[in-house]
Amino acid sequence: IAQYAQLVAGSTIESAALLNDDAFDVVIHWDGGRHHAKKDMAAGFCIVNDVVLGIMELHKMHDKVMYIDLDIHHGDGVENAFQFTDRVFTVSLHHYAKGFYPGTGSGTIASARTKAVVNVPLKSGLSDSTLIRIFNEMVKPLFRTYSMAGDPLGKWNLTMKGYEECLKTILGWKKPLVILGGGGYKTTSTARCYAYLTSLVLGKQIPDEIPEHEFFEDYEPDFLLPVDPGRQVDENTDAYVEEVRKLIDVQSQTLCGIPTPSLYQGFKQKKTAVAMPYTNVIFNGAYWKSFTQRPKYTHGDIPDLTGKVAIVTGANSGLGYATTVALAAHGAHVFLACRTMGKALEAIEKAKAEIKNKYPQFKGEPNLDFLSLDLDDMKKCHHAAQEFLKKDLPLHILVNNGGIMTSPFALSADGVEQQFAVNHMGHFVFTTTLLDKIKESQPSRIVMLSSIGHEMTVKGGIDFDTLDERHPSNPATRYGRSKLANLLCGKALARRLANERVYVNMPHPGFVYTDLARNNKDSMGNIAAGVYDLAGKVCAAKPEVGCLNQLYCATSPDIEEKDLRGRYFVPVGIECRPSHFALDEELQEKLWEFSEKLMNEKIKEP
């Protein structure tokens, strides 16, 4: 059941992501549309509400979503999920009668001004002509009002013609469109409908004769595509339809208060609105934590690294420390690039003891050294790289792990918002200064640690003109911007190294419980931060597990054998599609040029 739910919901989310990426104008997922499931319970043969998850994905790029439900049953699960927001306009045309599941949706329109819900309760015997009339007279005007950024059985007499006309109208609106199936009780009728509507979207005419295939005999006796209409009396009389239309005309005036995209942009910056991205992080992290109990890449898969030289930034604690231990335990000479010497030296002694205890097969003394690095200051980052170069050592592995998260607003030593400065600019200066040495040492790896948090960024991805301001006001959004910069920079760098045996990749560690989240109260509030803390203790991976994804990027033979470059990985070693902004080559280049110019200005200042 869990795997099926994952497939259904994952496909709908991916369908929405394809629209977000402008990859397609229309995406079809016929096995989606499980519109009855609730947040806390399965319902009506639906164990997951993929529609809700798909709409949430669409909201990453679209301020408004119009959901039109033509299933014979009321789309109660979707309506319930979004009944208190006007960012989603749910329109459901469904059969309503006493005892007919789910027994809701009798009112034509929600009464509260904060809702955007329209129900069209229909009687038995609905015909194609009545459906087309209702759609044209009621749904089309609602589309204009909202300014929008099936079951062919049961109690109705519908054929594919009714759905065809509705779909043609929707396609004519020329808006990004996800089409979900919703299922059906008679598979041959459902399959006929899906095939016909798919041909309509593609603009291809298909023959009426069903071709021979594995289930050909199920289409007897006629073996034809068209579905015969039912014989029930259409109880949706002209008088009834007109009554419903008038009610909707009058009551749809309550929709006039739906905010414009510009109002949404302001709303998104409110602190209370940040709970959703964090919930997303928690549950994604919880899933990856459970997944990594049997990851595809483990500490035992790390090859012998004898003779390899590595630098790990932020190596004195958390993921950086765990990564350092793993690299050194497999023979690498590891430099702990940290700001505070005392903490780094303590970490070195701790790591040596841990390696001797956990890796009894390791002989000799672990090769660990300290390298002074302050990511808050570009000059110091440049100096740190030069100090390493003076050692005349190769550099095979660079793990840009260090960083801060959701810290209160502050400017770096160079006058840049601190999270962007530490998480991106410091690493940019450090990496580019070391780049010639890394190329000399090839085959080599550069690991730019990113995060699923890169999806929590400002509109447009990165606002280059406000990097010295308290904008955005929420620390979590500023963090997301910095993590997006890691992805953009990694992809731009990978492109520049396409002809070298230098492999740049960007892992997301999953939900790992470290002290990185110590500033959550400032961005989430005490209650949400408390929930995050509790979830971390219960669900999160430990650093020695959480570091596996960056170790995969740093050490796995797969990277070279499969020529994996500029990829975004989720735990462990699973390539994943990042956000729309992360894939924007123009934004990648703009960030690179901006960073290069800023670096040159700052490191040359007296």
C-alpha positions in Angstrom: 0.0 0.0 0.0 2.8 2.4 0.9 4.6 1.8 -2.4 1.4 2.3 -4.3 0.7 5.5 -2.5 4.2 6.7 -3.2 3.9 5.9 -6.9 0.6 7.6 -7.3 1.5 10.7 -5.3 5.0 10.9 -6.6 3.8 10.8 -10.2 1.3 13.7 -9.5 4.0 15.7 -7.8 6.4 15.1 -10.7 3.6 16.1 -13.1 3.3 19.4 -11.3 7.0 19.9 -11.2 7.2 19.5 -15.0 4.7 22.4 -15.3 6.8 24.4 -12.8 9.8 23.8 -14.9 8.0 24.9 -18.1 8.9 21.6 -19.6 5.4 21.0 -20.9 2.1 22.8 -21.2 0.0 19.8 -20.4 0.9 16.8 -18.2 -1.3 13.7 -17.9 -1.3 11.2 -15.0 -4.3 9.0 -15.5 -3.8 7.0 -12.3 -3.9 10.2 -10.2 -6.9 12.0 -8.8 -7.4 10.3 -5.5 -9.6 13.1 -4.3 -11.3 11.6 -1.2 -8.3 10.9 1.1 -7.9 13.3 4.1 -4.8 14.4 5.9 -5.3 11.9 8.7 -7.3 9.1 7.0 -8.0 7.1 3.9 -11.4 7.4 2.4 -13.4 6.3 -0.7 -10.7 3.9 -2.0 -8.1 6.7 -1.7 -5.2 6.2 0.6 -3.3 9.3 -0.4 -4.6 12.6 -1.7 -2.2 13.1 -4.6 -4.3 16.0 -5.8 -3.5 18.1 -2.7 0.2 17.2 -2.9 0.2 18.2 -6.6 -1.4 21.5 -5.9 1.1 22.2 -3.2 3.9 21.5 -5.7 2.3 23.9 -8.2 2.2 26.6 -5.6 6.0 26.8 -5.7 5.7 28.6 -9.0 2.0 29.5 -9.4 0.2 31.8 -7.0 -3.2 30.5 -7.9 -4.5 27.1 -8.9 -8.0 26.3 -10.2 -9.0 22.7 -9.5 -11.9 21.4 -11.6 -13.4 18.0 -10.5 -15.7 16.3 -13.0 -15.9 13.0 -11.1 -19.3 11.7 -10.3 -18.4 11.9 -6.6 -17.8 15.1 -4.7 -14.1 16.0 -4.4 -14.4 16.4 -0.6 -10.8 15.7 0.3 -9.4 18.4 -1.9 -12.1 20.9 -0.9 -11.4 20.2 2.8 -7.7 20.7 2.4 -8.0 24.1 0.8 -11.3 25.4 2.2 -9.7 28.1 4.2 -7.4 29.5 1.5 -8.3 31.5 -1.6 -5.1 30.4 -3.4 -6.9 27.3 -4.6 -10.3 27.6 -6.3 -12.0 24.2 -6.2 -14.9 23.6 -8.5 -16.7 20.2 -8.3 -19.5 19.0 -10.6 -20.8 15.9 -9.0 -23.9 13.8 -8.3 -25.6 14.5 -5.0 -28.4 12.4 -3.5 -29.2 11.0 -0.1 -27.0 8.0 0.6 -24.6 8.7 -2.3 -21.0 8.8 -1.3 -19.5 10.9 0.2 -22.7 12.7 1.1 -21.2 16.2 0.9 -21.2 19.0 -1.6 -24.9 19.8 -1.5 -24.3 23.6 -1.2 -23.6 25.4 -4.4 -20.9 27.6 -3.0 -19.2 28.2 0.3 -20.5 31.1 2.3 -17.3 32.3 4.0 -15.5 35.1 2.1 -12.2 33.5 2.9 -13.1 30.4 0.8 -13.0 29.8 -2.9 -15.2 26.7 -3.3 -18.0 26.1 -5.8 -20.1 22.9 -5.8 -22.5 22.1 -8.6 -24.7 19.3 -7.1 -26.3 17.4 -10.0 -29.2 14.9 -10.2 -29.4 11.5 -11.8 -29.3 10.9 -15.5 -26.8 13.7 -16.4 -26.4 13.8 -20.2 -23.6 15.1 -22.4 -25.6 18.1 -23.5 -26.5 19.1 -19.9 -22.9 18.7 -18.8 -21.7 20.9 -21.7 -24.3 23.5 -20.9 -23.4 23.6 -17.2 -19.8 23.8 -18.0 -20.2 26.7 -20.4 -22.7 28.6 -18.4 -21.1 28.2 -14.9 -17.5 27.0 -15.0 -16.3 29.2 -17.8 -17.6 32.4 -16.0 -16.0 31.2 -12.8 -12.7 30.9 -14.6 -12.9 34.5 -15.7 -13.9 35.6 -12.1 -11.0 33.8 -10.5 -8.5 34.6 -13.2 -7.0 31.2 -13.0 -3.1 31.6 -13.3 -14.6 11.3 -14.4 -16.3 8.7 -14.0 -18.4 7.8 -17.0 -20.7 5.5 -15.0 -22.7 5.7 -11.8 -25.9 7.8 -11.9 -25.1 9.7 -15.1 -25.6 9.1 -18.8 -22.3 10.6 -19.9 -20.2 9.4 -22.8 -16.7 10.7 -23.8 -18.4 13.6 -25.7 -19.3 15.5 -22.5 -15.7 15.3 -21.2 -14.4 16.1 -24.6 -16.1 19.5 -24.7 -15.1 20.3 -21.2 -11.5 19.5 -21.9 -11.5 21.5 -25.1 -12.7 24.5 -23.2 -10.0 24.1 -20.6 -7.3 23.6 -23.2 -8.5 26.8 -24.8 -7.6 28.7 -21.7 -3.9 28.1 -22.5 -2.9 27.7 -18.9 -0.4 25.1 -17.4 -2.6 22.0 -17.0 -2.3 18.8 -15.0 -4.9 16.1 -16.0 -5.6 13.4 -13.4 -7.8 10.4 -14.0 -9.6 9.7 -10.8 -10.3 6.1 -11.6 -13.6 4.4 -12.5 -15.7 1.3 -11.7 -15.6 -0.3 -15.1 -12.1 -0.5 -16.5 -13.0 -0.8 -20.1 -15.1 2.4 -20.0 -12.4 4.2 -18.1 -9.7 3.1 -20.5 -11.7 4.2 -23.5 -12.2 7.6 -21.9 -8.5 8.0 -21.0 -7.4 7.0 -24.5 -9.8 9.3 -26.3 -9.0 12.3 -24.1 -5.2 11.7 -24.5 -5.7 11.7 -28.3 -7.6 15.0 -27.9 -4.7 16.6 -26.0 -2.2 15.4 -28.5 -4.3 16.5 -31.5 -4.3 13.0 -32.9 -7.3 11.1 -34.3 -7.6 7.5 -33.3 -9.8 4.8 -34.9 -13.0 3.7 -33.3 -11.9 0.0 -33.5 -10.2 -1.3 -30.4 -6.8 -2.8 -31.5 -6.0 -6.3 -30.4 -4.1 -6.5 -27.2 -3.9 -8.5 -23.9 -7.3 -7.4 -22.7 -9.0 -7.2 -26.1 -11.8 -9.7 -25.1 -12.9 -7.4 -22.2 -14.3 -4.9 -24.8 -16.9 -7.3 -26.2 -19.4 -7.2 -27.8 -18.7 -4.3 -30.1 -14.9 -3.8 -29.6 -15.4 -0.1 -30.3 -14.0 3.0 -28.7 -17.3 5.0 -28.2 -19.3 4.5 -25.0 -23.0 4.2 -25.3 -25.0 6.7 -23.2 -27.1 5.4 -20.3 -30.9 5.2 -20.5 -31.7 7.1 -17.3 -34.0 10.1 -17.4 -32.0 13.3 -17.1 -33.4 14.8 -13.9 -31.3 18.0 -14.4 -34.1 19.9 -16.0 -33.7 23.3 -17.6 -35.4 24.8 -14.5 -33.0 23.1 -12.1 -29.9 24.0 -14.1 -31.1 27.6 -14.3 -31.7 27.7 -10.5 -28.2 26.5 -9.8 -26.7 28.9 -12.3 -28.5 31.9 -10.7 -27.3 30.9 -7.3 -23.7 30.7 -8.5 -24.0 34.0 -10.3 -25.1 35.7 -7.2 -22.9 33.9 -4.7 -19.8 34.0 -6.8 -19.6 37.7 -6.0 -17.9 36.5 -2.7 -15.0 35.5 -4.9 -14.1 39.1 -5.7 -11.9 39.3 -2.7 -9.4 36.8 -4.0 -6.0 38.4 -3.7 -3.7 39.1 -6.6 -0.2 37.6 -7.0 1.4 40.7 -5.6 -0.6 40.3 -2.4 0.6 36.7 -2.1 4.2 37.8 -2.4 3.7 40.0 0.7 1.9 37.3 2.5 4.6 34.8 1.9 7.1 36.9 3.9 5.0 36.6 7.1 6.6 34.5 9.7 3.6 32.3 10.1 3.8 31.3 6.5 7.1 29.7 7.0 5.7 26.7 8.8 4.8 25.0 5.5 8.4 24.8 4.0 9.6 23.6 7.4 7.0 20.9 7.6 8.1 19.9 4.1 11.7 19.6 5.3 10.7 17.6 8.4 8.7 15.0 6.6 11.1 14.7 3.7 13.8 14.3 6.2 11.9 11.7 8.1 11.4 9.7 5.0 15.0 9.8 4.0 16.1 8.9 7.5 14.0 5.8 7.3 15.3 5.1 3.8 18.9 5.3 4.9 18.6 2.4 7.2 19.5 0.4 4.1 21.2 2.9 1.8 22.7 2.1 -1.5 26.1 3.5 -0.3 27.5 2.8 3.1 30.7 3.4 5.0 31.7 -0.1 4.0 31.5 0.9 0.3 34.1 3.7 0.6 37.2 2.6 -1.4 40.7 2.8 -0.1 41.7 6.5 0.0 45.4 6.1 0.8 47.3 8.8 -1.0 44.3 11.1 -1.3 44.2 14.6 0.2 40.9 16.1 1.3 39.6 19.3 2.8 36.4 19.4 4.7 35.0 22.8 5.7 33.1 23.1 9.0 34.7 19.9 10.0 34.8 20.2 13.8 31.1 19.1 14.4 28.0 17.6 12.8 28.1 16.4 9.2 31.6 17.8 8.6 33.1 15.9 11.5 31.4 12.7 10.5 32.7 13.1 6.9 36.2 13.8 8.2 36.2 10.6 10.3 35.0 8.5 7.4 37.6 9.9 5.0 40.5 9.6 7.4 39.4 6.1 8.4 39.8 5.0 4.8 43.3 6.4 4.4 42.8 10.0 3.3 44.9 12.9 4.6 42.2 15.3 5.8 42.4 19.0 6.5 39.7 20.3 8.9 39.0 23.8 7.6 37.5 25.6 10.6 37.3 29.0 12.1 38.3 28.2 15.6 41.6 26.4 16.2 40.7 25.1 19.6 37.5 23.4 18.4 39.3 21.9 15.4 42.1 20.5 17.5 39.6 19.0 19.9 37.8 17.4 16.9 41.1 16.0 15.6 41.8 14.2 18.9 38.3 13.0 19.1 38.4 11.7 15.5 41.7 9.8 16.1 40.2 8.1 19.1 37.0 7.3 17.3 38.8 5.8 14.3 40.9 3.6 16.5 37.8 2.4 18.3 35.4 1.9 15.3 37.9 0.9 12.7 40.2 -1.7 14.3 41.5 -2.6 10.8 43.0 0.9 10.4 46.7 0.7 11.1 48.9 3.6 12.0 47.9 7.2 12.9 45.0 9.0 11.2 46.4 11.9 9.1 44.4 14.9 10.3 45.4 18.6 10.2 43.9 22.0 10.9 43.4 24.7 8.3 42.2 28.1 9.5 39.2 29.2 7.5 36.7 31.9 8.3 33.9 31.7 5.7 32.5 35.1 6.9 35.4 37.0 5.4 36.4 36.7 1.7 40.0 37.9 2.3 40.4 35.2 4.9 39.0 32.6 2.6 41.4 33.6 -0.1 44.3 33.5 2.5 43.2 30.1 3.7 43.4 28.7 0.2 46.8 30.2 -0.3 48.1 28.7 2.9 47.0 25.3 1.7 48.7 25.8 -1.7 52.0 26.6 0.1 52.0 23.0 1.4 52.6 21.8 -2.1 50.2 18.9 -1.7 47.6 17.6 -4.2 43.9 18.1 -3.5 41.7 15.3 -4.6 38.5 15.9 -2.5 37.0 19.3 -1.5 33.9 19.0 0.6 32.2 22.4 1.1 30.2 21.4 4.1 30.4 24.4 6.5 27.6 26.8 6.9 25.0 28.5 9.1 21.2 28.2 9.1 18.3 30.5 9.9 20.6 32.9 11.8 19.3 36.4 12.8 20.0 39.1 10.3 23.6 40.3 10.2 26.1 41.4 7.6 29.4 39.6 7.0 32.8 41.3 7.2 32.3 42.2 3.6 28.8 43.8 4.1 26.9 40.8 2.6 23.9 39.1 4.3 25.6 36.6 6.5 24.0 33.3 5.5 24.6 34.1 1.8 28.2 35.2 2.6 29.1 32.1 4.7 27.2 29.4 2.8 28.0 30.7 -0.7 30.5 33.5 -1.1 33.1 32.1 1.3 33.1 28.8 -0.4 33.1 30.4 -3.8 36.3 32.3 -3.0 37.9 29.3 -1.3 37.0 26.9 -4.1 38.0 29.1 -7.1 41.4 29.9 -5.4 42.1 26.2 -5.1 40.7 25.3 -8.5 44.0 25.0 -10.4 45.4 22.7 -7.7 42.2 20.6 -7.9 42.6 20.3 -11.7 46.2 19.3 -11.3 45.2 16.5 -9.0 42.5 15.0 -11.2 40.6 12.8 -11.0 39.2 14.9 -8.2 35.9 15.8 -6.6 34.2 19.0 -5.4 31.1 18.5 -3.2 28.9 21.5 -2.7 26.5 20.7 0.2 23.1 22.0 -0.6 19.7 21.3 0.9 16.0 20.7 0.2 15.8 24.1 1.8 16.8 25.6 -1.5 13.2 25.6 -2.4 12.4 28.2 0.3 13.7 31.2 -1.6 12.5 34.5 -2.8 10.5 35.1 -5.9 13.0 35.1 -8.8 15.4 32.8 -7.0 18.1 35.4 -5.9 17.6 39.1 -5.5 21.1 40.4 -6.2 20.3 44.0 -5.4 19.2 43.3 -1.8 22.1 41.1 -0.5 23.2 43.8 1.9 19.7 44.3 3.3 17.3 42.6 5.7 15.5 41.1 2.8 13.8 38.7 2.8 12.8 39.4 6.4 12.5 35.7 7.4 15.8 33.9 8.2 14.5 30.6 6.7 14.0 32.3 3.3 17.5 33.8 3.4 18.8 30.3 4.2 16.9 28.9 1.2 18.5 31.6 -1.0 22.0 30.6 0.1 21.3 26.9 -0.5 20.0 27.7 -3.9 23.2 29.6 -4.6 25.1 26.4 -3.7 23.2 24.5 -6.4 23.5 27.2 -9.0 27.2 27.6 -8.4 27.8 23.9 -8.5 26.1 23.6 -11.8 27.9 26.6 -13.3 31.3 25.2 -12.0 30.5 21.7 -13.4 29.8 23.2 -16.8 33.2 25.0 -16.7 34.9 21.7 -15.8 33.1 19.6 -18.4 36.4 18.7 -20.2 38.3 17.9 -16.9 38.2 14.9 -14.7 36.9 17.1 -11.9 33.4 16.0 -10.7 31.2 18.6 -9.1 28.0 17.5 -7.4 25.5 18.8 -4.9 24.0 16.5 -2.2 21.1 17.1 0.2 21.9 15.3 3.4 18.4 14.6 4.5 16.9 15.4 7.9 19.9 15.2 10.2 19.9 16.4 13.8 22.8 18.7 14.4 23.4 22.0 16.1 22.9 23.8 12.7 19.3 24.4 13.7 20.2 26.2 16.8 18.7 29.5 15.5 15.3 28.0 14.5 13.4 30.0 17.2 14.2 33.2 15.4 12.6 32.0 12.2 9.9 29.6 13.3 8.9 30.8 16.7 9.1 28.8 20.0 6.3 26.3 19.2 7.4 25.4 15.7 11.0 25.2 16.7 10.0 22.9 19.6 8.2 20.7 17.1 11.2 20.7 14.8 13.5 19.8 17.7 11.3 17.0 18.8 11.0 15.7 15.3 14.8 15.8 15.0 15.3 13.8 18.1 12.7 11.2 17.1 13.0 11.0 13.3 16.3 12.5 12.2 19.4 10.6 11.1 22.5 10.8 13.1 25.5 12.7 11.5 27.3 9.4 10.7 24.3 8.4 8.6 23.5 11.8 7.3 27.0 12.3 5.9 26.6 9.3 3.5 25.2 11.3 0.7 28.2 13.7 0.6 30.5 10.8 1.0 28.9 9.2 -2.0 29.6 12.3 -4.0 33.2 12.5 -2.6 34.3 8.8 -2.9 31.9 6.6 -4.8 33.4 5.0 -8.0 29.9 5.6 -9.6 30.7 9.3 -10.0 33.6 8.7 -12.4 32.3 5.5 -14.0 28.9 7.1 -14.9 30.4 10.6 -15.4 28.0 12.2 -12.9 28.5 16.0 -13.0 26.5 18.9 -11.7 23.9 16.6 -10.2 21.6 17.1 -7.2 21.4 14.0 -5.0 19.1 13.0 -2.2 20.1 10.3 0.3 21.8 8.2 -0.6 23.1 8.7 -4.1 19.7 9.2 -5.7 19.6 11.8 -8.4 16.7 14.2 -7.9 15.2 17.1 -9.8 16.0 20.4 -7.9 13.8 23.5 -8.1 12.9 25.4 -11.2 15.4 28.1 -10.3 18.3 25.7 -9.8 17.9 24.5 -13.4 17.9 28.1 -14.8 21.3 28.4 -16.7 20.9 32.1 -17.1 20.5 32.5 -13.3 23.5 30.1 -12.8 25.7 32.3 -15.0 24.4 35.5 -13.4 25.3 34.2 -10.0 28.8 33.1 -11.1 29.5 36.5 -12.7 28.1 38.4 -9.7 30.2 36.2 -7.3 33.4 36.6 -9.3 33.0 40.4 -9.5 32.3 40.7 -5.8 35.2 38.4 -4.9 37.7 40.4 -7.0 36.5 43.7 -5.4 36.8 42.4 -1.8 40.0 40.5 -1.9 41.8 43.4 -3.6 40.7 45.9 -1.1 43.5 47.2 1.2 
